[in-house]
Amino acid sequence: MNKYLLTFTAIAFTGMAYAQKASLTADDYARAEKFMAYNTAQYVDREFLDLNWLSDDRFWYSIRTTAGTEFMVVDPAKKSRTAFTDREKMYAALGMKAGNLASVPSGRGRFGGGNDVLSPDGKKAVFIKDWNLWVRDIASKQETQLTTDGVKNYGYATDNAGWSMSDRPIVRWSPDSKKVATFQQDQRNVSDMYLVTTNVGAPVLKAWKYPLPGDKVIATIRRVIIDVENAKVVSLQIPPDPHRATLSDDIASSGTFDDIDWKADGSEMAFLSTSRDHKQEKFRIADANTGAVREVFEETVKTQFESGRGVINWRYLPNSKEIIWYSERDNWGHLYLYDATSGKLKNQITKGEWLVSKLIKVDEKARVIYFMGGSREAGNPYFQYFYKVGFDGKNLTLLTPDLGNHSIVFSPSGNYFIDTYSQPNVPPTMAYRDIRGKLVSALEQTDVSRLVATGWKPPIPVNVKANDGKTDIYGLVFTPTKMDAGKKYPVIDYIYPGPQGGSVGSWSFSASRGDHQALAELGFIVVMIEGTSNPFRSKSFHDMSYGNMAENTLPDQITAIRQLAKTYPIDTNKVGIWGHSGGGFATAAAMFRYPDFFKVGIAESGNHDNRNYEDDWGERYNGLVENADYEKQANQNYAKNLKGKLMLAHGMMDNNVPPSNTMLVVDALIKANKSFDLVVFPNSAHGYGPFSSYMMRRRWDYFVQNLLNMEPPKDYLLGGNMQPRSRN
């Protein structure tokens, strides 16, 4: 080899060395992983772990401390709070033996075992067998068939909302445990959905009823009331209703048959019938013995009707022949009092530019309503506070004045409640209050000092303007715990556009929110923005993208990131975005519709074309197919616009969002000669199950490679098992 060849070789190797990317190491990933929940939880002290009610509104709970577990006994009569470090000593002080506590459960049990649904008195349980409803006597174990004409796809109490299904019966027991309200669900001519397993040998075909938007036939329910003691079926004298409810697209989203309210003696049952497009609600009262149905009133809206946030907010009050009704007719979610006999409005109970989110308790004797509400107090409108108000709308009282997002648990008597409140960046405080809101006993203040000592820091709450330049929107920002002065960081936008939820989700404290802080530790600024069209605000705010779900809050996301870049060292030329389910739909839309802004995207399990997603989702928030341009909103029609780096992911046994949604985008990208990345999980459902940590590692790698322009450690193995948040 001559000297010229040696010189050329040396220069070539030098050039290659300069061309190599900088790398992140396994130690870098391990440091980031310290911010995952399975690593941070151990450093959180004095966290309320459980709750056990005793008699006379006393209760005990346990907390974790640096010294171990402590047990606290609270007595409201004595206004005492006694600590024990030994469980047996606590039992002795209470005059009880371990395993033999005469405690009152903190919640009402629903299932008696397997897929049985217990009666309120705990003596009977109903279950499904061969498409019919049966009852089991708990003591004797005797089983009695209640219905006889149930057949395949026309069974009683069957649970199937398209994306959600189980073998549990959907019923609502009467308070006297003598009757159940349920239905015979007709799916005989509803279209089928198919998935195929991946395995050695013949694949297994999975098929179930899954109607799509625009289908001529959807699931309907023939409402019935069953006299359990006499095995008598009473059909309500109305035509079958669409499989619809006011709270969700699942008529059992609250854990029982939704939109049903019984009279205490089981003689009457109030219920709502919801139209296919969710624009019309009919309030009806049925005679439980004859099946006769009386029409009380109806409400029609232009977009879609909802009865509350997380709970159904209407109540039937047969003793006073009144109805507490929930409506957004004045642009805010409020309560109204109706006459149940005439169907006429008596008075509006709550009013103003704020909303009732959850009706918690109705005291009929005192004529007082207790509820959670938002946007009334100064500060973050998503913080929920606890209030009471009279049926006449007078004496509205704030019962939880402390700043933060509140959650309430009533004592068995209803005379006291436990108030837990926090903020995204402020750990929880727990207090015991009486029904007037007066403090009985301070309970706990969660201590994160050990967590802070590890280098942890909370996310930063932010408030910016929406794309319209005037509407306030809110979010969270995660920055690296160690930042270099003068350096600008790529930004990653985590998105969930709803419309039934938002990117932030809970506004309460959490030591770890998914992998957002972990990603920030790798060298990014991560943002979560609640855009317009998300709930917990006004009706007009929530409806901003009605009829055009493809908007996906993206104009708000872009505007927010540009505003945040004026405060935080964000490089707006390096913007990434990712999301799961509806967030996957939004991510691909961002990459196709705003390709010059969003440079890297990871779209997981997206419903990219809502004509290929269950009927009620699109028809609720987008309108019926004949009234909305679903074709114009489908992501595959814009795939040709891709400029940046896009990873698509989907579980091939996803019975929530069928994988055909992602395959439509794959097909369009190939036809457009676009390069992209694809991760499939052959036998996984919507959330990837045990493979979610693999997806998370691939997500980290993808942003490191394409936003940081660095090489990740090869095949780093993440611990734990984080489930991505889906729309459901």
N, C-alpha and C positions, 0 to 999 in steps of 0.2 A: 504494500500500500504506500503510495507516494505522499509527500507532504501536503500537496494540494487537496487530495482526497481526505486526509486527516483533518485539514482545516475546515473543509466543507461539512464533514460529519459533525465536528464540534459545534459549528454555527447552527446546524440543523437541530441538534439536541438542545442547544441553548434556547432556540426559538420555541421548541416544544414545551420547555419548562415554563417559559413566560406565558404560553397559551393555556396552561392548565388552570382550571378553576380553583378558587379557594374552597376549603372544605369545612363542614361542621363535623364534629367528632361524636362518638357515642357518649362521651362525657357531657357534651353540649345537650344532647337529647335527654340524658339522664337528669341533668339539672332542670330542664324544662318540665320533665315529668314529675318533678317534686311538687308542682303546682296543680296536679290532678287531685280529685277528691279523695281517691284512695290513699293519698299521701298526706294531704292537709288535715283530714278529719282528726287524726290522732293528736293534733296540737290545739284543738278547740276544747276549752274547759267550761264547766258549768252550763252545759247544754241540756235543755229539757229533754229527757229520753223517753219517758212514758208517763201515763196518767192512770190512776186507779181510784175510782170514787168509793167512798165509804158511806155510812149513814149520816144524816143531818148535814149534808153538803160538805163533810170533811173529805179529804183526799190525801193520797200520798203519791210521790213521784220520785224518780231517781235521776241523778246527774253524775256526769263523769268529772273527776277532779284530778289534779296531779298526784294525789295520794290514793286514788282508787275511786270506788263508787260510793256516793252518799245517798241517803234516803231521807226525804223530807215529808213530815206529816203536818198538814195545815188544818186548823180548826177555826172556822169563821166566827163562831160564837165567842170563843176565847181570844180571837184575833192573835192566835199563836202560830208559830212556825217552828217545829222542833226537828233538829237534825239527828240522824243516826248513821253510824258508820258500819253497822252490822244489821243485816236484814232480820235475823232472828230476834235481836233485841227490839227492833221496831215492832215485830209481830207480838212480842211479849207485852210491850207497852200498850198495844192496842187490844190486848186480851184475846188474841187470835193465834191460831196455829198455822204454820206454813202449809200452803196447799189447801187451806180450808177457810179462805177469806170470804166473808159475806159481803162482798163488794158489789156495787152497782156498776154495770158496764158503761163505758163512756160513749158507746155508740150502739145502735140497734142492729143486731145480727140479721143478715138477710138469708143466708144459706144454711140449711140444716145438715148438710153433708153431701158431698158430690154435687149434683145439680138440683137438689131439692130446694124449695123456697118455703121457709117456715111461716106459719101463721103467727099473728101478733101474740097469742097466748102460748106459743111454743108447743102446742099439743098435736099439730098436724103439719104436714108438708106436702106440697104438690110437686109433681115431676112429670116429664114427658116419656111416654113409651109407645112406640109404633104410631107416631103422629097424633096420639091422643093424650089428654091430660088425665092424670091419676092422682089420688091422694093417699098418703100413708099416715096411719095413726102412730104417733111416736112411741106410745107406751106398749101397744099390742103388736106393732109392726104390721098390722093388717092393711092390705092395699085394696083400694076400690077404684074402679074405672069410672071417670066422670063424663067423658065424651066417647062416642062410638063411631062417628062418621069421619074422623080424621083420616086422610090418606096422604100419600107422598105428594109433597109440594102443595098440599092444602091441609096443613096440620094445625093443631091448636097450640097457641102460645110459643110458636117457633121463633127463634132469635136469628134474624138475618137482615142486616142493613146493607148488604152488598159487600162492603169492606169489613164489616164486623159481624162475627157469627159465633155461636156457641150452642151447647146442648141444654142450656139453662132455660126454664120456662119464663116467659115474660108475663107477669101477672101483677095485680094490685089487690092484696087482701083487704076486705072490709075490716074496720076496727074491732068488730065483735067476733072476728075469726070464723064467720059462718059462710061468707061468700068470697068469690074472687072475680075481679074484672079481668077479662083477657080477650082473645080474638082468635078467629080461624083465618090464617094467612094464606091468601091465594097467590101462588107463584107458578101455577101450572103452565102458563103460556109466556112466562118471563124468560128472556134470553139467558143463555148460559155463558160462563167464563171458564176457560180451561188453562191449566198449567201442567207441565210434565216434569217429573223428577229426572235427575241425572244419576245414573248408577250403572253398574255392570249388569248386563242382561236387559230384559224388557223394561222400558220405563213405565212408571205408574201415572196414569192420567187422573188429575184432580179436576173435578167439575162441580160447579155450584151456581146458584141463581145470582145473577149480577146484571141488573138492568142498566142501560146507558142513557145519557141525555138524548131526548128525541125519540126513544123507543115508544112504539104505540102502546105497549102493555108494560106496566110496572106492577110491583107487588101491592096488593090491597089487603085491608083487614076488615073482616066481618066481625063487628063488636058483639060480645056476648057477656052475660053475667051468669056465673055458675053457683047454684045453691049446693055447697059442698056436702052438707049433711044429708041431703036428699038426692044427690047426683042429678040435679035438674038443670038443664041448660036453657037460659032465657035469651033469645036473640033480640038485640035492640032494633027497634022498628025504623031503621034508616038504611040507605044504601051503603055498601062498603066504602070505607075511607081510603085515600092513598096512604101508603106507608110513610107517614110524615109526622113530625112533632115540632113544637115551638122552640125547643132548646137546642136540638141537633138533628142531624139526618138519621139518627138512631132513636127509635121510640123507647129505648131502654137506657138512654145515656145517663140517667140519674141513678141507675142501679135497680130500677123497678119500672113498671109500666108508666110512662110519662103522661102528663096532662090529664090526670085522674085525681079526683078528690071525693071521698066518701062522706056521707052523713054517718054519724057515730053508730047509729043502730042498724046500718046497712040497708036501709029502705030506699035511699036515693044515692045516685052517683052522678057527680058533675064531671064533664069532660069537654075537651076541645077537639074539633075536627079541623085539620089543617089542609088547605088546598095543595095541589101538586107543586105549584110555584111559590108557595109560602106567602102569598099575597092576601089570602082571606082566612080569617079565623071565625069559627062558629062556636059560641058558648052554648052548651046543651046540658040539660038535666034529665037523667033517665030514671024511670020507676024500676027499681031492681026486681020487683016481683012480676011485672007485666011486660017490661021491655018498651013501654011507651016512652017517647022522647019529646021533651018540650024545648022548643027553640027560645033562647033567652035574648041574646043579641049577637051581633057579628061586627067585626072590624076588618076593614079592607085598607091595605097600604099600597103604595106605588112600587116599592122595591121588595123587601122581605121583612116578615114579622119575626121578632124574637121576644121571648118572655123573660129574659134575664141573662145574667152572666154566671154560668155554672150551676144555678138552681132555677127552678120554675117559680116565678114570683106572683102567680095568682092563687087565690084561695076561695073556696066556697064556704060560706058561713050559714048553714041551714037554720041555726037557732034564731038568728036575727033576720034571716032571709035576705042576706046581703052577699055581695061578691067583692073581694079586693082584686082589682084588675091592674095589669101592668101594660103600659103603652108608651111609645115614643112619639105620639101624635103631635106634641109641641116641640119636637126636635130633641128632647131629652127623655131618658127612661124614668118614668114616674108612676106613682100609684094612684088609682082612682077607686072610688066607692060606688058600687052599683046596687040597685034594688033588684034582687033575684026574682021577684014576682013579675014586675013590669018590664024589666030589662032597661030601665032608665037610669041615667047617671044622676047620682045624688050630689057628689062633690068630688073635686080633685083633692087628693090627700097631700101629695108633695108637689112642689113646683119650683122652678128656677133653672138657671144655667148650670146644672149639676145633675147627677143621675143616681138612682137607686140601682145597685148592682145585684144584691142578694137579699131577699126577704128571709129573715132568720126565724122570727117568732111572732105569732099573733096572740095577744091576750084579749080574748073576746069579752071577758067579764069587765076588764078595765078599759076596753076599747082603745088599746095601745098596740102599735106595731113597732117591732124592732128590726132593723135592717142595716146592711152595709151600703155605703155610698161613696162616691168619688167626685172630684172636681169642685167640691164646695169649699174646702179649706184652702188656704194659701199654699203655694208650692206645687209639687209634682201632682198632676191630676190623676195619676194612676194609683196613688196611695189610697187605700180603702180605710174608712173610718166607720165606727159603730154609732148608730143613732136610734132614737125612739121618737114617735110622733103619734098624736091622737088620730082616731078615725076621721075626725072633722078637720084635720090638717093643722091643728093648733098644737102649741107646746113642742115644737121640734127641738130636740135636745141632743147635743153631741155628748156621747158617753165615754169616748176615748180621746181625750184632747192632745195626747202626746204625738209629736211629729213622727210620721212613719206609716208603713203599711201594716194594718192590723188584721189579726185573725182571732176569732172568738170561739170559746167552748163553754157552753152553759153547764151549770151544776144540775144534778137530777131534779131538784125542786124548781129550777128556773129562777131562783132568787139571787144567784151569784153567777159570775162568769170569769173565766181566765182570759186575760187579754195578753196576747203576744204581739209585739210590734218591733219593727226594724226598718232599715233602709239598705239599699245595695252595698253601701259602704259603712254601715253602722250595725254592729251585732245586735241580736235580739234582747229585749227586755221583757220579762214576764211579770204580770201583776194579777192579783185576785181582787175583783171589784164587786160591789153589790149592784143590784139592778138599776139603781139610781146613778151608777157610774162612780160612786164614792170608793176610794181605795180602802180595802180591808187589810191587805197584806202585800208588801213587795215580795216577789218570789225569787227571781234570778236575773242576773245580768251576765250574758254569755261573755266569757273572757277569751280574747284572742291574742293576749300578750305573748304567749309562747309561739304562736303562729307568726306574729310580726317579727319576733326575734330570729326566725329562720330566713327572713328577707322578703316575706310575703307582703303584698299590699293590695288593697281592695280596688275594684274598678272605679272609674270616675264618672259620676252622673253628669250628663250634659243636656243643654237645652238650646236648640237651634230653630231656624225657620224652615218651613216646608218649601216645596218648589214654588208655591204660590206667593212666597215672599212675605206672608203675613201670619200664617198659622203656626203656632208653637208645636214643635215635636220634640220628643225626648229620647235619650238613649244612654248607652254606657260606652266608655273608652277604656281599653286595657293597654298599658304601655309597659315596656321592659322595666324590670326593677332597677336595672343599671343602664342609663342612657348616656351616649357620647355627646358632649356639647358640640353644637354646630352640625351635627349629622341629621340628615333626613331619612325617615324610615318608610319602607313600603307599607301600605295599609291593606288590611284584609277586612272585608265587610261580610259579617255573618248575617244572613237574611232569612227571615220567615215572614212572608207577606200576609198571612192569614187567608181570608178576612176574619176568621173566627178567633184568631190569636195574633201574636206579634213576635218580633225578634227577641225581645227581652224576656217575655214570659212573666215569671214572678218578679215583682219589684221588692221582695223581701231579701234579707241578707243570705248570702251563700258563700262559704269559704272558697268554693270552686264552682264556676259555671262552665260545665263542659271542659273543653280544652282551650278556651280563649286566652287565659293568662299563659298557659303553656306555650301556645303559638307565639304570643308576644315575646316570651323569653328567647325565642329563636332569632329575634331581630325584626319584629313587625310591630305595628300599632294596629290593634284589632278594635273594630267598632260594631256596635249593635244599635240600630236605629228603629224606633217605632214610627213607621211612616203613616201617612193618612190612609184611611180605609181600614185601620185596625180598630178593635172594639174598646170599650171603657171610656169612650168620649161621646160626643153628640151623635145623633142619627145621621146628620148631614156629613159629619166627619167619616163615619163608618161606611157610608154609601158612596164615597167619592169615586170608587172604581167599579161600582155596580154596572154590569153590562160590558165591562172591559177588564176582565181579570188579568189580562196580559200586562197591564200597567205595573202590577206587582210592587208598588211603592217605589219603583226604580228612579223616577225623577226626584223624589224626596231623598233617596239615598245619595245620589250624585250631588245634589245641592248641599246636603248635610256634610259630606266629606270635604267639599270645597270650603265650607265655613270653618270646619274643624281644623283645616290646614292653616288657618290664620292664627290658631292658638297652639296647636301641637305640630311637632316637626314631621309632617306627613309629606311624602313625595307623591303628588297626585299624578305623576307619570307612571307610577308603579302601583296599580290598584288591583287587588284580587278580590274574589267574591266566592262564597260557598253557602250551600244550604241543602237541606234534606226534605224530601217530599214536596210540599208547596215551595219550600226554599230551593229545591232542585229545579223546579219549573222556573222560578224567578232567576236563578243563576244562569241557566241557558238563555233565557230571554235577555238578560243583561249582556251576555257575550255576543248575541246576534243583533240586538237592537241598538246597543251603545258600544260598538267594537273599538272605538277610539278612546274610550274612557276605561273600560274594564279590560285588563290585559290577561288575567289568568282566572279561570273559573273551575269549580268542582261541583257538578250537579249530581246529587245523590237521590235516586229513587223518585225522580220528578214526574208529576202528572202533566207532561208536556203538551198533551192535546186532551182537553177536558171532555171531548166526545168519546175518549177511551177510558174515562174514569167514571165511577158510579154515578147514577142518575141524579141523586139529590144534591150532590156537592155543587155541580155547575148550575143546575136549575134553581138552586136556592140563591146563590150569590151572583149569578150571571144572567139568569132568566131562562125561559124556555128556548129551545133551539130555534124555533121559528121567529123569536123576537130578539135574538142576539147573534152576532157574527162569530161563531165558534171557529170557523175556518180562518178568519183573519187573526185570531189569537193563538193559533197552533204554532209551537216553536219550530217544527220541522220546515215550515214555510219560509223561515228566515235563516236557516242554517248556512246558506250560501254566503252570508255576510261575515262569517267568522274570520277574525284576523289573529286573535291571540291564542293562548294555549287552553284547551278545554279537556277536562276529564269527566267522563260520564260513568256512573256506577248504578247497579241495580241488582236486587236479589231476584233470581229467576223463579222463585216460588212466592213472590209477593202477591198476597191476596187482597191487599189494600190498594196499592197502585200497580196494576198489571204491568209486567215488564215490556209489553208492546209499546208503552209510552216512550221509553228510552230507545227501543229499536226503531221507531219511526224517525227519531232524530239521527240515529246511526245511519239509517238508509239514506236520509237526505244529505248528510255530510259526505258519505261515500260518492253519491251521485254528483255532488258539487266539487269533488276532488279535493276535499279538505282533510288535513291531518288532524287527528285527535287521539285521545287515549280513552280506553274502555276497561273498566273493572267489573266483572260479573261474579256473583256468588251463586253457584249452581243450585243449591238446595236451601237458600236463605229466604226468609220473609222480608217484611218491610224494613226492619231495623238491623238486619245482618246478624243478630244474635251474638254468638261467641266470636264472630269474625269482625265485630265492630272495632276492636282494637287494631286489627289489621288495616281496616279502612282509615282509621285515624292516622296510623303511621304513614300510609300512602298519601294522605292529605298533607301531612307535615312535609314529606319529601317533595311533593309536587310544588308547594309554595316556595320551599327552599331553593329548588332547582330553577324555577321560572320567574320568581320575584326577587330573590336574593342573588340569583346567578351563582349559586354555590352548590357544591356536591354534598348530599347528606351522607351520614354513615350507612354503609350497606346493610340492608335487611335488619335494622334495629328492631328488637323485640320489645314492644310496649307491654307493660303489666296491666292488671285490672281488666274491666270489661264495661266500657261506657256505651250505653244505648243512645243512639242519636234521637233527637226529639222529632217526632212526626206530627202531622197535623191533628192526629187523633190522640 
